[in-house]
Amino acid sequence: MMTATELVPYFHPTQIVLVDDDIDFLGNLTLQLEADLAYLLFDSTAKALTYINDGQPQDGSRQRFFRIVGSEPRSISVAEADAPARVTLDTDAIRREMLFTNRFSRISVVMVDYAMPQMNGLEFCERIDNPYIKKILFTGVATEADAVDAFNRGVIDRYIRKSEHQVYEHLNRTIRELQHAHIRDTFAAAGEVFEVDSPAFLEDPAVASLMATLAAGHGFVEHYLCADPPGFILLDGDGRMRRLVLYDGAERTRQMNAARRAGAPAACLEALAEGRVVFDPAAGDDRFERWARDTCAAERLEGRELYAWSLFHHVPELDASGGPTATYNRYLEWLDTVGYALM
């Protein structure tokens, strides 16, 4: 089951839609939202619903990120989805997600005011077709009971009182949480149908903390799980890529067993066992013969187990394609030019 994961197998920023018939309130809201959030404003519920229901890119099958254990990488068929199966994450499919030029325009969160003239916020939420979009209701004291009932019925995911202390801090934090939850649901839902093999480090808070630290220090806004060697491809807002290699206990054991079979020297085996080195992700099958050249000094991370990790500037998985052409910063600039035209 993947419902307890600390990290999702991939993450990229997604779009937020904010709906309120009070233009002045929307204008003030733009000053309160964190600058790196991608949002569109609507003062018309009709226009907002048209945009949400009719103008969104198709996500494709949510099963495309999984394959049956032992099979060739491919999407799981409907027939297979109806039968119990053991599946694993398809890292090739996850990596392809970063190559979609419209990935940032996917709507993950809608925030809507309750009291509006054409329809109230709950009616608006009930008319959103995509069940995976997360919904936040802005409510006043008089309508709080309605909000609680809607939350209990699953019509909305959160409600926020306009009058509460530090309301905008709460809103920014809630948007961030629901953006991650939107993507996490893609993988959590599979755990209700399949037995999913996934890296244990996704559920380790220490690894989640490392990823947050790297994001803050390097400006990373996207990550995509990799399998061989394990870790992530990381991208900042300008599309600059890094490759994080992360050895957990199982990976160190795998590398040590391969090193022994290749006749690697004792110094190589010792360095791997102690978590002092990781191999360059571009290293080939002869890496154990020239291990001193093909390894990099690793940082150690104490979590549920001992990890060894290092950040590389090259990403061998994307040497052929050259990486994504769409960057998040360019998308934010585009939203600045067209956002008000859609209201």
C-alpha positions as CSV (number, residue, x, y, z in Angstrom):
1,M,0.0,0.0,0.0
2,M,1.3,3.4,-0.9
3,T,-1.0,5.5,1.2
4,A,1.7,6.0,3.9
5,T,4.4,7.3,1.5
6,E,6.3,10.3,2.6
7,L,7.5,11.0,-1.0
8,V,5.5,10.6,-4.2
9,P,7.4,8.8,-7.0
10,Y,7.3,12.0,-9.1
11,F,6.3,15.6,-8.4
12,H,6.0,18.7,-10.6
13,P,4.1,21.9,-9.8
14,T,0.5,22.0,-11.0
15,Q,-2.1,24.7,-11.4
16,I,-4.4,26.2,-8.9
17,V,-7.8,27.9,-9.8
18,L,-9.1,30.6,-7.5
19,V,-12.8,31.6,-7.9
20,D,-14.5,34.6,-6.2
21,D,-17.0,37.1,-7.5
22,D,-15.2,39.9,-5.6
23,I,-12.4,41.2,-7.9
24,D,-10.9,43.3,-5.1
25,F,-10.6,40.2,-3.0
26,L,-8.9,38.3,-5.8
27,G,-6.5,41.2,-6.3
28,N,-5.5,41.2,-2.7
29,L,-5.2,37.4,-2.8
30,T,-2.5,37.6,-5.4
31,L,-0.4,39.6,-3.0
32,Q,-0.8,37.0,-0.3
33,L,0.0,33.8,-2.3
34,E,3.5,32.6,-2.4
35,A,5.3,33.8,-5.6
36,D,6.1,30.3,-7.0
37,L,2.5,29.1,-7.1
38,A,0.9,28.8,-10.5
39,Y,-2.6,30.1,-10.4
40,L,-5.5,31.5,-12.5
41,L,-8.2,33.8,-11.1
42,F,-11.8,33.8,-12.1
43,D,-14.6,36.1,-10.9
44,S,-17.2,34.1,-12.9
45,T,-18.2,30.6,-11.9
46,A,-19.4,29.9,-15.4
47,K,-16.1,30.7,-17.0
48,A,-14.2,28.9,-14.3
49,L,-16.2,25.7,-14.8
50,T,-15.8,25.8,-18.5
51,Y,-12.0,26.2,-18.1
52,I,-11.8,23.4,-15.5
53,N,-14.1,20.9,-17.3
54,D,-13.5,21.6,-20.9
55,G,-10.0,23.1,-21.3
56,Q,-7.8,20.7,-19.4
57,P,-5.2,18.4,-21.0
58,Q,-6.0,14.7,-20.7
59,D,-4.1,13.0,-17.9
60,G,-4.2,9.6,-19.6
61,S,-4.6,6.3,-17.8
62,R,-3.5,6.5,-14.1
63,Q,-2.4,2.9,-14.5
64,R,0.4,3.9,-16.9
65,F,2.9,4.3,-14.1
66,F,2.7,0.6,-13.2
67,R,3.7,-2.7,-14.8
68,I,3.1,-6.3,-13.7
69,V,6.2,-7.7,-12.0
70,G,8.3,-9.7,-14.5
71,S,6.6,-8.2,-17.6
72,E,8.0,-5.8,-20.2
73,P,7.3,-2.1,-19.3
74,R,3.8,-1.3,-20.6
75,S,0.5,0.1,-19.3
76,I,-1.7,-2.3,-17.4
77,S,-4.8,-3.3,-19.4
78,V,-8.3,-3.0,-18.0
79,A,-8.6,-6.8,-17.8
80,E,-5.4,-7.0,-15.7
81,A,-6.6,-4.1,-13.5
82,D,-9.7,-6.1,-12.6
83,A,-7.7,-9.1,-11.4
84,P,-5.4,-9.2,-8.3
85,A,-1.8,-8.7,-9.4
86,R,1.6,-7.8,-8.1
87,V,2.9,-4.7,-9.9
88,T,5.9,-2.4,-9.7
89,L,6.5,1.2,-10.5
90,D,7.4,1.8,-14.2
91,T,10.3,4.4,-13.9
92,D,10.4,4.8,-17.7
93,A,6.8,6.0,-17.6
94,I,7.5,8.2,-14.7
95,R,10.5,9.8,-16.5
96,R,8.3,10.4,-19.6
97,E,6.1,12.6,-17.4
98,M,8.8,15.3,-17.3
99,L,8.8,15.5,-21.1
100,F,5.2,16.5,-21.4
101,T,5.2,20.2,-22.2
102,N,1.7,20.8,-20.6
103,R,2.4,19.1,-17.3
104,F,2.3,22.3,-15.3
105,S,-1.1,23.2,-16.6
106,R,-2.8,20.3,-15.0
107,I,-5.3,21.6,-12.3
108,S,-4.7,20.0,-8.9
109,V,-6.4,22.4,-6.6
110,V,-9.5,24.7,-6.8
111,M,-10.3,27.3,-4.1
112,V,-13.7,28.8,-4.2
113,D,-15.7,31.2,-2.1
114,Y,-18.9,30.0,-0.7
115,A,-21.1,33.0,-1.1
116,M,-21.5,33.9,-4.9
117,P,-24.5,35.1,-6.9
118,Q,-24.6,32.6,-9.8
119,M,-24.1,29.5,-7.7
120,N,-22.6,28.9,-4.2
121,G,-19.2,27.3,-3.7
122,L,-20.6,23.9,-2.9
123,E,-22.7,23.8,-6.0
124,F,-19.6,24.8,-8.0
125,C,-17.5,22.0,-6.5
126,E,-20.2,19.4,-7.2
127,R,-20.1,20.4,-10.9
128,I,-16.4,19.8,-11.3
129,D,-16.1,16.7,-13.5
130,N,-12.6,15.6,-12.5
131,P,-12.8,13.7,-9.2
132,Y,-9.1,14.0,-8.5
133,I,-9.0,17.8,-8.3
134,K,-8.7,18.9,-4.7
135,K,-11.2,21.5,-3.5
136,I,-10.9,24.2,-0.8
137,L,-14.0,26.1,0.3
138,F,-13.5,29.7,1.7
139,T,-16.3,30.1,4.1
140,G,-17.7,32.6,6.7
141,V,-19.1,31.9,10.1
142,A,-22.6,31.7,8.9
143,T,-21.9,28.9,6.4
144,E,-19.4,26.9,8.5
145,A,-22.0,24.1,9.2
146,D,-22.5,23.7,5.5
147,A,-18.8,23.4,5.0
148,V,-18.4,20.7,7.7
149,D,-21.2,18.7,6.1
150,A,-19.7,19.0,2.6
151,F,-16.3,17.9,4.0
152,N,-17.9,14.9,5.6
153,R,-19.6,14.0,2.4
154,G,-16.4,14.3,0.4
155,V,-17.6,17.2,-1.7
156,I,-14.7,19.3,-0.6
157,D,-11.2,18.4,0.8
158,R,-10.7,21.3,3.1
159,Y,-12.5,24.4,4.3
160,I,-10.9,27.6,5.5
161,R,-12.6,30.3,7.5
162,K,-12.0,33.8,6.0
163,S,-11.9,35.3,9.5
164,E,-9.3,32.9,11.0
165,H,-6.0,34.2,12.3
166,Q,-3.2,34.0,9.7
167,V,-5.6,32.8,7.1
168,Y,-3.3,33.3,4.1
169,E,-0.5,31.3,5.7
170,H,-3.0,28.5,6.2
171,L,-4.2,28.8,2.6
172,N,-0.6,28.7,1.2
173,R,0.2,25.7,3.4
174,T,-3.0,23.9,2.4
175,I,-2.4,24.4,-1.3
176,R,1.0,22.9,-1.0
177,E,-0.3,19.9,0.9
178,L,-3.1,19.3,-1.6
179,Q,-0.9,19.6,-4.6
180,H,1.2,16.7,-3.3
181,A,-2.0,14.8,-2.3
182,H,-3.3,15.2,-5.9
183,I,-0.3,13.4,-7.3
184,R,-0.1,10.9,-4.3
185,D,-3.6,9.8,-5.1
186,T,-2.4,8.5,-8.5
187,F,-0.2,6.0,-6.7
188,A,-2.2,5.4,-3.5
189,A,-5.3,4.3,-5.4
190,A,-3.2,1.5,-7.1
191,G,-2.4,0.1,-3.7
192,E,-6.1,-0.6,-3.1
193,V,-6.1,-2.9,-6.2
194,F,-2.6,-4.3,-6.5
195,E,0.3,-5.4,-4.4
196,V,2.7,-2.6,-5.3
197,D,6.5,-3.1,-5.2
198,S,8.0,0.3,-4.5
199,P,11.3,1.5,-3.0
200,A,11.2,1.5,0.8
201,F,13.0,4.9,0.9
202,L,9.8,6.6,-0.4
203,E,8.3,5.9,3.0
204,D,11.3,7.1,5.1
205,P,10.9,10.6,6.6
206,A,14.7,11.1,6.6
207,V,14.7,10.8,2.8
208,A,11.8,13.2,2.5
209,S,13.7,15.6,4.7
210,L,16.8,15.3,2.5
211,M,14.7,16.0,-0.6
212,A,13.2,19.1,1.0
213,T,16.7,20.3,2.0
214,L,18.0,19.8,-1.6
215,A,14.9,21.6,-3.0
216,A,15.5,24.6,-0.7
217,G,19.2,24.8,-1.4
218,H,19.1,24.3,-5.1
219,G,15.7,25.5,-6.1
220,F,14.4,22.1,-7.2
221,V,10.7,22.1,-8.1
222,E,10.4,18.7,-9.8
223,H,11.6,15.2,-9.0
224,Y,11.2,11.9,-10.8
225,L,12.0,8.4,-9.4
226,C,14.8,6.4,-11.1
227,A,15.6,2.7,-10.6
228,D,19.1,1.9,-11.8
229,P,20.8,3.3,-9.9
230,P,18.0,4.2,-7.4
231,G,17.4,7.9,-6.7
232,F,15.7,10.8,-8.5
233,I,16.1,13.2,-11.4
234,L,15.8,16.7,-10.0
235,L,14.9,19.9,-11.9
236,D,14.9,23.5,-10.9
237,G,12.6,26.2,-12.2
238,D,14.9,26.9,-15.2
239,G,15.0,23.2,-16.1
240,R,18.6,22.6,-14.9
241,M,18.8,18.9,-14.0
242,R,20.7,17.0,-11.4
243,R,20.8,13.2,-10.7
244,L,20.5,12.1,-7.1
245,V,21.9,8.6,-6.5
246,L,20.6,7.1,-3.3
247,Y,21.9,3.7,-2.0
248,D,19.8,2.1,0.7
249,G,20.8,-1.2,2.4
250,A,19.4,-3.4,-0.4
251,E,21.2,-1.4,-3.1
252,R,24.5,-1.5,-1.2
253,T,24.2,-5.3,-0.9
254,R,23.4,-5.6,-4.6
255,Q,26.4,-3.5,-5.5
256,M,28.7,-5.4,-3.1
257,N,27.5,-8.8,-4.5
258,A,28.2,-7.6,-8.1
259,A,31.6,-6.3,-7.0
260,R,32.6,-9.6,-5.4
261,R,31.6,-11.5,-8.6
262,A,33.7,-9.0,-10.6
263,G,36.7,-9.5,-8.3
264,A,36.7,-6.0,-7.0
265,P,39.4,-5.2,-4.4
266,A,38.7,-5.2,-0.7
267,A,38.9,-1.4,-0.5
268,C,36.0,-1.1,-2.9
269,L,33.9,-3.6,-0.9
270,E,34.7,-1.8,2.3
271,A,33.8,1.6,0.9
272,L,30.5,0.3,-0.4
273,A,29.7,-1.5,2.9
274,E,30.4,1.6,5.0
275,G,28.3,3.9,2.7
276,R,31.3,6.1,1.8
277,V,30.9,5.9,-2.0
278,V,28.3,5.6,-4.7
279,F,29.0,4.8,-8.4
280,D,28.5,7.5,-11.0
281,P,25.2,6.8,-12.7
282,A,27.0,6.8,-16.1
283,A,29.4,4.0,-15.0
284,G,29.2,0.9,-17.1
285,D,29.6,-2.8,-16.4
286,D,33.3,-2.4,-15.9
287,R,32.9,0.0,-13.0
288,F,34.3,-2.4,-10.5
289,E,37.6,-2.7,-12.4
290,R,38.1,1.1,-12.2
291,W,36.0,1.8,-9.1
292,A,38.3,4.5,-7.8
293,R,37.5,6.6,-10.9
294,D,33.9,5.7,-11.3
295,T,32.8,6.3,-7.7
296,C,32.0,9.6,-5.9
297,A,32.4,10.3,-2.2
298,A,29.0,9.9,-0.7
299,E,27.1,11.8,2.1
300,R,25.7,9.5,4.7
301,L,22.0,9.8,5.9
302,E,20.7,8.1,9.0
303,G,17.0,7.2,8.6
304,R,15.2,3.9,9.1
305,E,18.5,2.5,7.7
306,L,21.8,3.9,6.6
307,Y,21.8,5.6,3.2
308,A,24.6,6.8,1.0
309,W,23.9,9.6,-1.5
310,S,25.5,12.0,-3.9
311,L,24.2,14.6,-6.4
312,F,25.6,14.5,-9.9
313,H,25.4,17.2,-12.6
314,H,24.8,14.8,-15.5
315,V,21.7,12.7,-16.1
316,P,22.5,9.7,-18.3
317,E,18.9,8.7,-18.6
318,L,18.2,11.9,-20.6
319,D,21.4,12.0,-22.7
320,A,19.5,11.0,-25.8
321,S,16.4,13.2,-25.4
322,G,18.2,16.2,-23.9
323,G,15.6,16.6,-21.2
324,P,12.4,18.6,-21.0
325,T,11.8,21.6,-23.1
326,A,9.1,23.2,-20.9
327,T,10.3,24.8,-17.7
328,Y,8.3,26.0,-14.7
329,N,9.7,29.5,-14.7
330,R,8.7,30.0,-18.3
331,Y,5.2,28.6,-17.5
332,L,4.9,31.2,-14.7
333,E,5.9,34.0,-17.1
334,W,3.2,32.7,-19.5
335,L,0.6,32.7,-16.8
336,D,1.4,36.3,-16.0
337,T,0.7,37.4,-19.6
338,V,-2.6,35.4,-20.1
339,G,-4.0,35.0,-16.6
340,Y,-6.3,38.0,-16.5
341,A,-7.5,37.5,-20.0
342,L,-9.2,34.3,-19.0
343,M,-11.2,35.9,-16.2
